[in-house]
Amino acid sequence: MRDTIDKPKPIRLWSCQHLHTARRPAGRPDTEPVLPGQALTARMALEGFTTQAAEAAGLAGRGGRLAPGYAADLVAFGLDPLTAGPDEFAESPVLLTVVDGEVVHRADAPVSP
């Protein structure tokens, strides 16, 4: 088990995903997108936080995806990051966070679909 000092809290990486897909701050549709031609698709942004991040960290084959033999780290959101709009997903609740196979966050009540 990790020390309390680095025990993660529910993450807000999905706000970062919003910046990569919408190219503007979440919840600010009136703000002009910055370099919209450089926007990523939702799938590209998700892969950047999972499989591609693991590869960049030298953890390919051990992390970045849910598979037997891989690190048991995951975050379950209340919305699908591939189908929800960027602003909607930026407000998505975190239902569950698991680090090293240990549940470190669980929402009090399930979110309705």
KOLPAMI-594504 format. One record per residue: residue in three letters; z negated, x negated, y negated of N, C-alpha, C, O, CB in turn. Coordinates in steps of 0.1 Angstrom, whole numbers, plus 5000, padded with zeros to 4 digits. Glycine has a CB too. Layout:
BEGIN
{res=ala; n_up=Z; n_east=X; n_north=Y; ca_up=Z; ca_east=X; ca_north=Y; c_up=Z; c_east=X; c_north=Y; o_up=Z; o_east=X; o_north=Y; cb_up=Z; cb_east=X; cb_north=Y}
...
This chain:
BEGIN
{res=met; n_up=5000; n_east=4992; n_north=5012; ca_up=5000; ca_east=5000; ca_north=5000; c_up=5000; c_east=4991; c_north=4988; o_up=4994; o_east=4981; o_north=4987; cb_up=4988; cb_east=5010; cb_north=5000}
{res=arg; n_up=5007; n_east=4995; n_north=4977; ca_up=5008; ca_east=4988; ca_north=4965; c_up=4995; c_east=4990; c_north=4957; o_up=4988; o_east=5000; o_north=4958; cb_up=5020; cb_east=4992; cb_north=4957}
{res=asp; n_up=4993; n_east=4980; n_north=4948; ca_up=4981; ca_east=4981; ca_north=4939; c_up=4984; c_east=4993; c_north=4930; o_up=4995; o_east=4996; o_north=4927; cb_up=4979; cb_east=4968; cb_north=4931}
{res=thr; n_up=4973; n_east=4998; n_north=4925; ca_up=4974; ca_east=5010; ca_north=4916; c_up=4982; c_east=5006; c_north=4903; o_up=4988; o_east=5015; o_north=4897; cb_up=4960; cb_east=5014; cb_north=4912}
{res=ile; n_up=4981; n_east=4994; n_north=4899; ca_up=4987; ca_east=4990; ca_north=4886; c_up=5002; c_east=4992; c_north=4887; o_up=5008; o_east=4995; o_north=4876; cb_up=4984; cb_east=4976; cb_north=4883}
{res=asp; n_up=5009; n_east=4990; n_north=4898; ca_up=5023; ca_east=4991; ca_north=4899; c_up=5027; c_east=5004; c_north=4906; o_up=5039; o_east=5005; o_north=4910; cb_up=5029; cb_east=4979; cb_north=4905}
{res=lys; n_up=5018; n_east=5012; n_north=4909; ca_up=5021; ca_east=5025; ca_north=4916; c_up=5029; c_east=5034; c_north=4907; o_up=5024; o_east=5037; o_north=4896; cb_up=5008; cb_east=5032; cb_north=4921}
{res=pro; n_up=5041; n_east=5037; n_north=4911; ca_up=5050; ca_east=5044; ca_north=4901; c_up=5046; c_east=5058; c_north=4899; o_up=5039; o_east=5065; o_north=4907; cb_up=5064; cb_east=5044; cb_north=4907}
{res=lys; n_up=5049; n_east=5063; n_north=4887; ca_up=5047; ca_east=5076; ca_north=4883; c_up=5061; c_east=5083; c_north=4884; o_up=5071; o_east=5076; o_north=4886; cb_up=5042; cb_east=5078; cb_north=4868}
{res=pro; n_up=5062; n_east=5096; n_north=4884; ca_up=5075; ca_east=5103; ca_north=4885; c_up=5084; c_east=5096; c_north=4875; o_up=5081; o_east=5095; o_north=4863; cb_up=5074; cb_east=5118; cb_north=4883}
{res=ile; n_up=5096; n_east=5093; n_north=4879; ca_up=5105; ca_east=5086; ca_north=4871; c_up=5114; c_east=5095; c_north=4862; o_up=5116; o_east=5107; o_north=4866; cb_up=5114; cb_east=5076; cb_north=4879}
{res=arg; n_up=5119; n_east=5090; n_north=4852; ca_up=5128; ca_east=5097; ca_north=4843; c_up=5142; c_east=5090; c_north=4842; o_up=5148; o_east=5090; o_north=4832; cb_up=5122; cb_east=5099; cb_north=4829}
{res=leu; n_up=5146; n_east=5084; n_north=4854; ca_up=5159; ca_east=5078; ca_north=4854; c_up=5170; c_east=5088; c_north=4852; o_up=5181; o_east=5084; o_north=4847; cb_up=5161; cb_east=5071; cb_north=4867}
{res=trp; n_up=5168; n_east=5100; n_north=4855; ca_up=5178; ca_east=5110; ca_north=4853; c_up=5182; c_east=5111; c_north=4838; o_up=5193; o_east=5115; o_north=4835; cb_up=5174; cb_east=5124; cb_north=4859}
{res=ser; n_up=5173; n_east=5108; n_north=4829; ca_up=5176; ca_east=5108; ca_north=4815; c_up=5186; c_east=5096; c_north=4812; o_up=5195; o_east=5098; o_north=4804; cb_up=5164; cb_east=5106; cb_north=4806}
{res=cys; n_up=5185; n_east=5085; n_north=4819; ca_up=5194; ca_east=5074; ca_north=4818; c_up=5208; c_east=5078; c_north=4824; o_up=5218; o_east=5075; o_north=4819; cb_up=5189; cb_east=5061; cb_north=4826}
{res=gln; n_up=5207; n_east=5086; n_north=4835; ca_up=5220; ca_east=5090; ca_north=4841; c_up=5227; c_east=5099; c_north=4831; o_up=5239; o_east=5098; o_north=4830; cb_up=5217; cb_east=5098; cb_north=4854}
{res=his; n_up=5220; n_east=5107; n_north=4823; ca_up=5226; ca_east=5115; ca_north=4813; c_up=5233; c_east=5107; c_north=4803; o_up=5244; o_east=5110; o_north=4799; cb_up=5215; cb_east=5124; cb_north=4806}
{res=leu; n_up=5227; n_east=5096; n_north=4798; ca_up=5233; ca_east=5087; ca_north=4789; c_up=5246; c_east=5081; c_north=4794; o_up=5256; o_east=5079; o_north=4786; cb_up=5224; cb_east=5076; cb_north=4785}
{res=his; n_up=5247; n_east=5079; n_north=4807; ca_up=5259; ca_east=5073; ca_north=4813; c_up=5270; c_east=5083; c_north=4815; o_up=5282; o_east=5080; o_north=4815; cb_up=5256; cb_east=5066; cb_north=4826}
{res=thr; n_up=5266; n_east=5096; n_north=4817; ca_up=5276; ca_east=5106; ca_north=4819; c_up=5281; c_east=5113; c_north=4807; o_up=5292; o_east=5116; o_north=4805; cb_up=5271; cb_east=5116; cb_north=4829}
{res=ala; n_up=5271; n_east=5117; n_north=4798; ca_up=5274; ca_east=5124; ca_north=4786; c_up=5276; c_east=5115; c_north=4774; o_up=5283; o_east=5119; o_north=4764; cb_up=5263; cb_east=5134; cb_north=4783}
{res=arg; n_up=5271; n_east=5103; n_north=4775; ca_up=5272; ca_east=5093; ca_north=4764; c_up=5266; c_east=5097; c_north=4751; o_up=5270; o_east=5093; o_north=4740; cb_up=5287; cb_east=5090; cb_north=4761}
{res=arg; n_up=5255; n_east=5105; n_north=4752; ca_up=5247; ca_east=5109; ca_north=4741; c_up=5233; c_east=5112; c_north=4746; o_up=5231; o_east=5114; o_north=4758; cb_up=5253; cb_east=5121; cb_north=4733}
{res=pro; n_up=5223; n_east=5113; n_north=4737; ca_up=5209; ca_east=5116; ca_north=4742; c_up=5209; c_east=5130; c_north=4748; o_up=5216; o_east=5139; o_north=4744; cb_up=5199; cb_east=5115; cb_north=4730}
{res=ala; n_up=5200; n_east=5132; n_north=4758; ca_up=5198; ca_east=5145; ca_north=4765; c_up=5194; c_east=5155; c_north=4755; o_up=5185; o_east=5152; o_north=4746; cb_up=5188; cb_east=5144; cb_north=4776}
{res=gly; n_up=5199; n_east=5167; n_north=4756; ca_up=5194; ca_east=5178; ca_north=4747; c_up=5199; c_east=5178; c_north=4733; o_up=5195; o_east=5185; o_north=4724; cb_up=5180; cb_east=5179; cb_north=4747}
{res=arg; n_up=5209; n_east=5169; n_north=4730; ca_up=5214; ca_east=5167; ca_north=4717; c_up=5230; c_east=5170; c_north=4717; o_up=5237; o_east=5161; o_north=4714; cb_up=5211; cb_east=5153; cb_north=4711}
{res=pro; n_up=5234; n_east=5182; n_north=4721; ca_up=5249; ca_east=5184; ca_north=4721; c_up=5256; c_east=5183; c_north=4708; o_up=5268; o_east=5181; o_north=4707; cb_up=5251; cb_east=5198; cb_north=4727}
{res=asp; n_up=5248; n_east=5183; n_north=4697; ca_up=5254; ca_east=5182; ca_north=4684; c_up=5256; c_east=5167; c_north=4680; o_up=5263; o_east=5164; o_north=4670; cb_up=5245; cb_east=5188; cb_north=4673}
{res=thr; n_up=5251; n_east=5158; n_north=4688; ca_up=5253; ca_east=5143; ca_north=4686; c_up=5267; c_east=5139; c_north=4691; o_up=5270; o_east=5142; o_north=4703; cb_up=5242; cb_east=5135; cb_north=4692}
{res=glu; n_up=5274; n_east=5131; n_north=4683; ca_up=5287; ca_east=5126; ca_north=4688; c_up=5285; c_east=5116; c_north=4699; o_up=5277; o_east=5107; o_north=4698; cb_up=5294; cb_east=5119; cb_north=4676}
{res=pro; n_up=5292; n_east=5118; n_north=4710; ca_up=5291; ca_east=5108; ca_north=4721; c_up=5296; c_east=5094; c_north=4717; o_up=5305; o_east=5093; o_north=4709; cb_up=5300; cb_east=5113; cb_north=4733}
{res=val; n_up=5289; n_east=5084; n_north=4722; ca_up=5292; ca_east=5070; ca_north=4719; c_up=5302; c_east=5065; c_north=4730; o_up=5299; o_east=5066; o_north=4742; cb_up=5279; cb_east=5061; cb_north=4719}
{res=leu; n_up=5314; n_east=5061; n_north=4726; ca_up=5324; ca_east=5056; ca_north=4735; c_up=5326; c_east=5065; c_north=4747; o_up=5324; o_east=5060; o_north=4758; cb_up=5320; cb_east=5042; cb_north=4739}
{res=pro; n_up=5330; n_east=5077; n_north=4745; ca_up=5331; ca_east=5087; ca_north=4756; c_up=5341; c_east=5082; c_north=4767; o_up=5340; o_east=5086; o_north=4778; cb_up=5336; cb_east=5100; cb_north=4751}
{res=gly; n_up=5350; n_east=5073; n_north=4763; ca_up=5359; ca_east=5068; ca_north=4773; c_up=5353; c_east=5059; c_north=4784; o_up=5359; o_east=5057; o_north=4794; cb_up=5370; cb_east=5061; cb_north=4767}
{res=gln; n_up=5340; n_east=5055; n_north=4781; ca_up=5333; ca_east=5047; ca_north=4791; c_up=5323; c_east=5055; c_north=4799; o_up=5315; o_east=5049; o_north=4806; cb_up=5326; cb_east=5036; cb_north=4783}
{res=ala; n_up=5324; n_east=5068; n_north=4798; ca_up=5314; ca_east=5077; ca_north=4805; c_up=5317; c_east=5075; c_north=4820; o_up=5328; o_east=5073; o_north=4825; cb_up=5316; cb_east=5092; cb_north=4801}
{res=leu; n_up=5306; n_east=5077; n_north=4828; ca_up=5307; ca_east=5076; ca_north=4842; c_up=5307; c_east=5090; c_north=4848; o_up=5302; o_east=5100; o_north=4841; cb_up=5295; cb_east=5068; cb_north=4848}
{res=thr; n_up=5312; n_east=5092; n_north=4860; ca_up=5310; ca_east=5105; ca_north=4867; c_up=5296; c_east=5106; c_north=4871; o_up=5289; o_east=5096; o_north=4872; cb_up=5320; cb_east=5107; cb_north=4878}
{res=ala; n_up=5291; n_east=5117; n_north=4875; ca_up=5277; ca_east=5119; ca_north=4880; c_up=5276; c_east=5111; c_north=4893; o_up=5265; o_east=5105; o_north=4895; cb_up=5274; cb_east=5134; cb_north=4883}
{res=arg; n_up=5286; n_east=5110; n_north=4902; ca_up=5285; ca_east=5103; ca_north=4914; c_up=5284; c_east=5088; c_north=4911; o_up=5276; o_east=5081; o_north=4917; cb_up=5297; cb_east=5105; cb_north=4923}
{res=met; n_up=5292; n_east=5083; n_north=4901; ca_up=5291; ca_east=5069; ca_north=4898; c_up=5277; c_east=5065; c_north=4892; o_up=5272; o_east=5055; o_north=4896; cb_up=5302; cb_east=5065; cb_north=4887}
{res=ala; n_up=5271; n_east=5074; n_north=4884; ca_up=5258; ca_east=5071; ca_north=4878; c_up=5248; c_east=5071; c_north=4889; o_up=5239; o_east=5062; o_north=4890; cb_up=5255; cb_east=5081; cb_north=4868}
{res=leu; n_up=5248; n_east=5081; n_north=4899; ca_up=5239; ca_east=5081; ca_north=4910; c_up=5240; c_east=5069; c_north=4919; o_up=5229; o_east=5063; o_north=4922; cb_up=5241; cb_east=5094; cb_north=4918}
{res=glu; n_up=5252; n_east=5065; n_north=4922; ca_up=5254; ca_east=5053; ca_north=4930; c_up=5248; c_east=5040; c_north=4922; o_up=5244; o_east=5031; o_north=4929; cb_up=5268; cb_east=5051; cb_north=4933}
{res=gly; n_up=5249; n_east=5040; n_north=4909; ca_up=5244; ca_east=5029; ca_north=4901; c_up=5229; c_east=5028; c_north=4902; o_up=5224; o_east=5017; o_north=4901; cb_up=5248; cb_east=5031; cb_north=4887}
{res=phe; n_up=5222; n_east=5039; n_north=4905; ca_up=5208; ca_east=5039; ca_north=4906; c_up=5203; c_east=5037; c_north=4921; o_up=5191; o_east=5036; o_north=4923; cb_up=5202; cb_east=5051; cb_north=4900}
{res=thr; n_up=5212; n_east=5038; n_north=4930; ca_up=5209; ca_east=5038; ca_north=4944; c_up=5216; c_east=5026; c_north=4952; o_up=5211; o_east=5015; o_north=4952; cb_up=5212; cb_east=5051; cb_north=4951}
{res=thr; n_up=5227; n_east=5029; n_north=4958; ca_up=5234; ca_east=5019; ca_north=4966; c_up=5238; c_east=5006; c_north=4958; o_up=5236; o_east=4995; o_north=4963; cb_up=5246; cb_east=5025; cb_north=4972}
{res=gln; n_up=5243; n_east=5008; n_north=4946; ca_up=5248; ca_east=4997; ca_north=4938; c_up=5236; c_east=4988; c_north=4933; o_up=5237; o_east=4976; o_north=4932; cb_up=5257; cb_east=5001; cb_north=4927}
{res=ala; n_up=5225; n_east=4995; n_north=4929; ca_up=5213; ca_east=4988; ca_north=4925; c_up=5207; c_east=4980; c_north=4936; o_up=5203; o_east=4968; o_north=4934; cb_up=5203; cb_east=4998; cb_north=4919}
{res=ala; n_up=5207; n_east=4985; n_north=4948; ca_up=5202; ca_east=4978; ca_north=4960; c_up=5210; c_east=4966; c_north=4962; o_up=5205; o_east=4955; o_north=4965; cb_up=5201; cb_east=4987; cb_north=4972}
{res=glu; n_up=5223; n_east=4967; n_north=4961; ca_up=5232; ca_east=4956; ca_north=4964; c_up=5230; c_east=4945; c_north=4953; o_up=5230; o_east=4933; o_north=4956; cb_up=5247; cb_east=4961; cb_north=4964}
{res=ala; n_up=5229; n_east=4949; n_north=4941; ca_up=5227; ca_east=4939; ca_north=4930; c_up=5214; c_east=4932; c_north=4932; o_up=5212; o_east=4920; o_north=4928; cb_up=5227; cb_east=4947; cb_north=4916}
{res=ala; n_up=5204; n_east=4939; n_north=4937; ca_up=5191; ca_east=4933; ca_north=4939; c_up=5190; c_east=4925; c_north=4953; o_up=5179; o_east=4919; o_north=4956; cb_up=5180; cb_east=4943; cb_north=4939}
{res=gly; n_up=5201; n_east=4924; n_north=4960; ca_up=5201; ca_east=4917; ca_north=4972; c_up=5195; c_east=4924; c_north=4984; o_up=5191; o_east=4918; o_north=4994; cb_up=5194; cb_east=4904; cb_north=4971}
{res=leu; n_up=5194; n_east=4938; n_north=4982; ca_up=5188; ca_east=4946; ca_north=4993; c_up=5198; c_east=4954; c_north=5000; o_up=5194; o_east=4964; o_north=5007; cb_up=5178; cb_east=4955; cb_north=4986}
{res=ala; n_up=5211; n_east=4951; n_north=5000; ca_up=5221; ca_east=4959; ca_north=5007; c_up=5217; c_east=4958; c_north=5022; o_up=5214; o_east=4947; o_north=5027; cb_up=5235; cb_east=4954; cb_north=5004}
{res=gly; n_up=5217; n_east=4969; n_north=5029; ca_up=5214; ca_east=4969; ca_north=5043; c_up=5199; c_east=4972; c_north=5045; o_up=5195; o_east=4973; o_north=5057; cb_up=5217; cb_east=4956; cb_north=5049}
{res=arg; n_up=5191; n_east=4972; n_north=5034; ca_up=5177; ca_east=4975; ca_north=5035; c_up=5172; c_east=4986; c_north=5026; o_up=5161; o_east=4991; o_north=5027; cb_up=5169; cb_east=4963; cb_north=5033}
{res=gly; n_up=5180; n_east=4989; n_north=5015; ca_up=5176; ca_east=4998; ca_north=5005; c_up=5188; c_east=5005; c_north=4999; o_up=5200; o_east=5001; o_north=5001; cb_up=5168; cb_east=4991; cb_north=4995}
{res=gly; n_up=5185; n_east=5015; n_north=4990; ca_up=5196; ca_east=5021; ca_north=4983; c_up=5202; c_east=5034; c_north=4989; o_up=5210; o_east=5041; o_north=4983; cb_up=5207; cb_east=5012; cb_north=4981}
{res=arg; n_up=5197; n_east=5037; n_north=5001; ca_up=5202; ca_east=5049; ca_north=5008; c_up=5192; c_east=5054; c_north=5018; o_up=5183; o_east=5046; o_north=5022; cb_up=5216; cb_east=5047; cb_north=5015}
{res=leu; n_up=5193; n_east=5066; n_north=5023; ca_up=5184; ca_east=5071; ca_north=5033; c_up=5191; c_east=5069; c_north=5047; o_up=5200; o_east=5076; o_north=5050; cb_up=5180; cb_east=5086; cb_north=5031}
{res=ala; n_up=5185; n_east=5060; n_north=5054; ca_up=5191; ca_east=5056; ca_north=5067; c_up=5180; c_east=5050; c_north=5076; o_up=5171; o_east=5043; o_north=5070; cb_up=5204; cb_east=5048; cb_north=5066}
{res=pro; n_up=5181; n_east=5051; n_north=5089; ca_up=5172; ca_east=5044; ca_north=5098; c_up=5171; c_east=5029; c_north=5094; o_up=5182; o_east=5022; o_north=5093; cb_up=5175; cb_east=5046; cb_north=5112}
{res=gly; n_up=5159; n_east=5023; n_north=5093; ca_up=5158; ca_east=5009; ca_north=5091; c_up=5158; c_east=5005; c_north=5076; o_up=5155; o_east=4994; o_north=5072; cb_up=5168; cb_east=5001; cb_north=5097}
{res=tyr; n_up=5160; n_east=5015; n_north=5067; ca_up=5160; ca_east=5012; ca_north=5053; c_up=5147; c_east=5015; c_north=5047; o_up=5139; o_east=5023; o_north=5053; cb_up=5171; cb_east=5020; cb_north=5046}
{res=ala; n_up=5143; n_east=5010; n_north=5035; ca_up=5131; ca_east=5013; ca_north=5029; c_up=5130; c_east=5028; c_north=5026; o_up=5139; o_east=5034; o_north=5022; cb_up=5130; cb_east=5005; cb_north=5015}
{res=ala; n_up=5118; n_east=5033; n_north=5029; ca_up=5116; ca_east=5048; ca_north=5027; c_up=5112; c_east=5051; c_north=5013; o_up=5100; o_east=5055; o_north=5010; cb_up=5105; cb_east=5053; cb_north=5037}
{res=asp; n_up=5121; n_east=5049; n_north=5003; ca_up=5119; ca_east=5052; ca_north=4989; c_up=5128; c_east=5063; c_north=4986; o_up=5140; o_east=5062; o_north=4988; cb_up=5120; cb_east=5039; cb_north=4980}
{res=leu; n_up=5123; n_east=5074; n_north=4979; ca_up=5132; ca_east=5084; ca_north=4975; c_up=5126; c_east=5093; c_north=4964; o_up=5114; o_east=5093; o_north=4962; cb_up=5136; cb_east=5093; cb_north=4987}
{res=val; n_up=5134; n_east=5100; n_north=4957; ca_up=5130; ca_east=5109; ca_north=4947; c_up=5138; c_east=5122; c_north=4949; o_up=5150; o_east=5122; o_north=4951; cb_up=5132; cb_east=5104; cb_north=4932}
{res=ala; n_up=5131; n_east=5133; n_north=4950; ca_up=5137; ca_east=5146; ca_north=4952; c_up=5136; c_east=5154; c_north=4939; o_up=5125; o_east=5156; o_north=4934; cb_up=5131; cb_east=5154; cb_north=4964}
{res=phe; n_up=5148; n_east=5158; n_north=4933; ca_up=5148; ca_east=5165; ca_north=4921; c_up=5149; c_east=5180; c_north=4923; o_up=5153; o_east=5184; o_north=4934; cb_up=5160; cb_east=5160; cb_north=4912}
{res=gly; n_up=5146; n_east=5188; n_north=4913; ca_up=5148; ca_east=5202; ca_north=4914; c_up=5162; c_east=5207; c_north=4913; o_up=5165; o_east=5219; o_north=4915; cb_up=5139; cb_east=5209; cb_north=4903}
{res=leu; n_up=5171; n_east=5199; n_north=4909; ca_up=5185; ca_east=5202; ca_north=4907; c_up=5194; c_east=5191; c_north=4914; o_up=5189; o_east=5180; o_north=4916; cb_up=5189; cb_east=5204; cb_north=4892}
{res=asp; n_up=5206; n_east=5195; n_north=4917; ca_up=5215; ca_east=5185; ca_north=4923; c_up=5221; c_east=5177; c_north=4912; o_up=5228; o_east=5182; o_north=4903; cb_up=5226; cb_east=5193; cb_north=4931}
{res=pro; n_up=5219; n_east=5164; n_north=4913; ca_up=5224; ca_east=5155; ca_north=4902; c_up=5240; c_east=5154; c_north=4902; o_up=5245; o_east=5150; o_north=4892; cb_up=5219; cb_east=5141; cb_north=4904}
{res=leu; n_up=5246; n_east=5159; n_north=4912; ca_up=5261; ca_east=5158; ca_north=4913; c_up=5267; c_east=5171; c_north=4907; o_up=5279; o_east=5171; o_north=4904; cb_up=5266; cb_east=5156; cb_north=4926}
{res=thr; n_up=5260; n_east=5182; n_north=4907; ca_up=5265; ca_east=5195; ca_north=4902; c_up=5259; c_east=5200; c_north=4889; o_up=5266; o_east=5208; o_north=4882; cb_up=5264; cb_east=5205; cb_north=4913}
{res=ala; n_up=5247; n_east=5196; n_north=4886; ca_up=5241; ca_east=5201; ca_north=4874; c_up=5247; c_east=5194; c_north=4862; o_up=5251; o_east=5183; o_north=4863; cb_up=5225; cb_east=5198; cb_north=4874}
{res=gly; n_up=5248; n_east=5201; n_north=4851; ca_up=5253; ca_east=5195; ca_north=4839; c_up=5243; c_east=5185; c_north=4834; o_up=5231; o_east=5185; o_north=4837; cb_up=5255; cb_east=5206; cb_north=4828}
{res=pro; n_up=5248; n_east=5175; n_north=4826; ca_up=5239; ca_east=5164; ca_north=4821; c_up=5227; c_east=5169; c_north=4814; o_up=5216; o_east=5163; o_north=4817; cb_up=5247; cb_east=5155; cb_north=4812}
{res=asp; n_up=5228; n_east=5178; n_north=4805; ca_up=5216; ca_east=5183; ca_north=4798; c_up=5206; c_east=5190; c_north=4807; o_up=5194; o_east=5188; o_north=4806; cb_up=5220; cb_east=5192; cb_north=4786}
{res=glu; n_up=5212; n_east=5198; n_north=4816; ca_up=5203; ca_east=5205; ca_north=4826; c_up=5196; c_east=5196; c_north=4835; o_up=5184; o_east=5197; o_north=4838; cb_up=5212; cb_east=5215; cb_north=4834}
{res=phe; n_up=5203; n_east=5186; n_north=4840; ca_up=5197; ca_east=5176; ca_north=4849; c_up=5187; c_east=5167; c_north=4842; o_up=5177; o_east=5164; o_north=4849; cb_up=5208; cb_east=5167; cb_north=4855}
{res=ala; n_up=5189; n_east=5164; n_north=4830; ca_up=5179; ca_east=5156; ca_north=4822; c_up=5165; c_east=5163; c_north=4822; o_up=5155; o_east=5156; o_north=4820; cb_up=5184; cb_east=5153; cb_north=4808}
{res=glu; n_up=5165; n_east=5176; n_north=4823; ca_up=5153; ca_east=5184; ca_north=4823; c_up=5148; c_east=5188; c_north=4837; o_up=5138; o_east=5195; o_north=4838; cb_up=5155; cb_east=5196; cb_north=4815}
{res=ser; n_up=5155; n_east=5183; n_north=4847; ca_up=5152; ca_east=5186; ca_north=4861; c_up=5138; c_east=5181; c_north=4865; o_up=5135; o_east=5169; o_north=4862; cb_up=5162; cb_east=5181; cb_north=4870}
{res=pro; n_up=5130; n_east=5189; n_north=4871; ca_up=5117; ca_east=5184; ca_north=4875; c_up=5118; c_east=5175; c_north=4888; o_up=5127; o_east=5176; o_north=4896; cb_up=5108; cb_east=5196; cb_north=4879}
{res=val; n_up=5109; n_east=5166; n_north=4889; ca_up=5107; ca_east=5158; ca_north=4901; c_up=5098; c_east=5165; c_north=4910; o_up=5087; o_east=5167; o_north=4907; cb_up=5102; cb_east=5143; cb_north=4897}
{res=leu; n_up=5104; n_east=5168; n_north=4922; ca_up=5096; ca_east=5176; ca_north=4932; c_up=5088; c_east=5166; c_north=4941; o_up=5077; o_east=5170; o_north=4945; cb_up=5105; cb_east=5184; cb_north=4940}
{res=leu; n_up=5093; n_east=5154; n_north=4944; ca_up=5087; ca_east=5145; ca_north=4953; c_up=5092; c_east=5131; c_north=4950; o_up=5103; o_east=5129; o_north=4947; cb_up=5090; cb_east=5149; cb_north=4968}
{res=thr; n_up=5082; n_east=5122; n_north=4951; ca_up=5086; ca_east=5107; ca_north=4950; c_up=5078; c_east=5100; c_north=4962; o_up=5066; o_east=5102; o_north=4964; cb_up=5081; cb_east=5101; cb_north=4936}
{res=val; n_up=5086; n_east=5093; n_north=4969; ca_up=5081; ca_east=5085; ca_north=4981; c_up=5084; c_east=5070; c_north=4978; o_up=5096; o_east=5067; o_north=4976; cb_up=5087; cb_east=5090; cb_north=4994}
{res=val; n_up=5074; n_east=5062; n_north=4980; ca_up=5076; ca_east=5047; ca_north=4978; c_up=5070; c_east=5041; c_north=4991; o_up=5058; o_east=5043; o_north=4994; cb_up=5069; cb_east=5042; cb_north=4965}
{res=asp; n_up=5078; n_east=5032; n_north=4997; ca_up=5073; ca_east=5025; ca_north=5009; c_up=5068; c_east=5035; c_north=5020; o_up=5059; o_east=5032; o_north=5027; cb_up=5062; cb_east=5015; cb_north=5006}
{res=gly; n_up=5074; n_east=5047; n_north=5020; ca_up=5070; ca_east=5057; ca_north=5030; c_up=5058; c_east=5065; c_north=5026; o_up=5054; o_east=5074; o_north=5034; cb_up=5068; cb_east=5051; cb_north=5043}
{res=glu; n_up=5052; n_east=5063; n_north=5015; ca_up=5040; ca_east=5070; ca_north=5010; c_up=5044; c_east=5079; c_north=4999; o_up=5051; o_east=5076; o_north=4989; cb_up=5029; cb_east=5060; cb_north=5005}
{res=val; n_up=5039; n_east=5092; n_north=5000; ca_up=5042; ca_east=5102; ca_north=4990; c_up=5033; c_east=5098; c_north=4978; o_up=5020; o_east=5098; o_north=4979; cb_up=5039; cb_east=5116; cb_north=4995}
{res=val; n_up=5039; n_east=5095; n_north=4966; ca_up=5031; ca_east=5091; ca_north=4955; c_up=5032; c_east=5102; c_north=4944; o_up=5024; o_east=5101; o_north=4934; cb_up=5037; cb_east=5078; cb_north=4949}
{res=his; n_up=5040; n_east=5112; n_north=4946; ca_up=5041; ca_east=5123; ca_north=4937; c_up=5046; c_east=5135; c_north=4944; o_up=5056; o_east=5134; o_north=4952; cb_up=5049; cb_east=5120; cb_north=4924}
{res=arg; n_up=5039; n_east=5147; n_north=4943; ca_up=5044; ca_east=5159; ca_north=4948; c_up=5042; c_east=5170; c_north=4938; o_up=5030; o_east=5171; o_north=4933; cb_up=5037; cb_east=5163; cb_north=4962}
{res=ala; n_up=5052; n_east=5178; n_north=4935; ca_up=5050; ca_east=5188; ca_north=4925; c_up=5041; c_east=5199; c_north=4930; o_up=5040; o_east=5201; o_north=4942; cb_up=5064; cb_east=5195; cb_north=4922}
{res=asp; n_up=5033; n_east=5205; n_north=4921; ca_up=5023; ca_east=5215; ca_north=4925; c_up=5030; c_east=5227; c_north=4932; o_up=5024; o_east=5233; o_north=4942; cb_up=5015; cb_east=5219; cb_north=4914}
{res=ala; n_up=5041; n_east=5231; n_north=4927; ca_up=5048; ca_east=5243; ca_north=4932; c_up=5062; c_east=5241; c_north=4933; o_up=5068; o_east=5234; o_north=4925; cb_up=5045; cb_east=5255; cb_north=4923}
{res=pro; n_up=5069; n_east=5246; n_north=4944; ca_up=5083; ca_east=5244; ca_north=4945; c_up=5091; c_east=5251; c_north=4934; o_up=5086; o_east=5261; o_north=4929; cb_up=5088; cb_east=5249; cb_north=4959}
{res=val; n_up=5102; n_east=5246; n_north=4931; ca_up=5111; ca_east=5251; ca_north=4921; c_up=5121; c_east=5261; c_north=4928; o_up=5126; o_east=5258; o_north=4938; cb_up=5119; cb_east=5240; cb_north=4913}
{res=ser; n_up=5123; n_east=5272; n_north=4922; ca_up=5132; ca_east=5282; ca_north=4927; c_up=5146; c_east=5277; c_north=4926; o_up=5150; o_east=5270; o_north=4916; cb_up=5131; cb_east=5296; cb_north=4920}
{res=pro; n_up=5155; n_east=5280; n_north=4936; ca_up=5169; ca_east=5275; ca_north=4935; c_up=5177; c_east=5282; c_north=4924; o_up=5189; o_east=5279; o_north=4922; cb_up=5176; cb_east=5277; cb_north=4948}
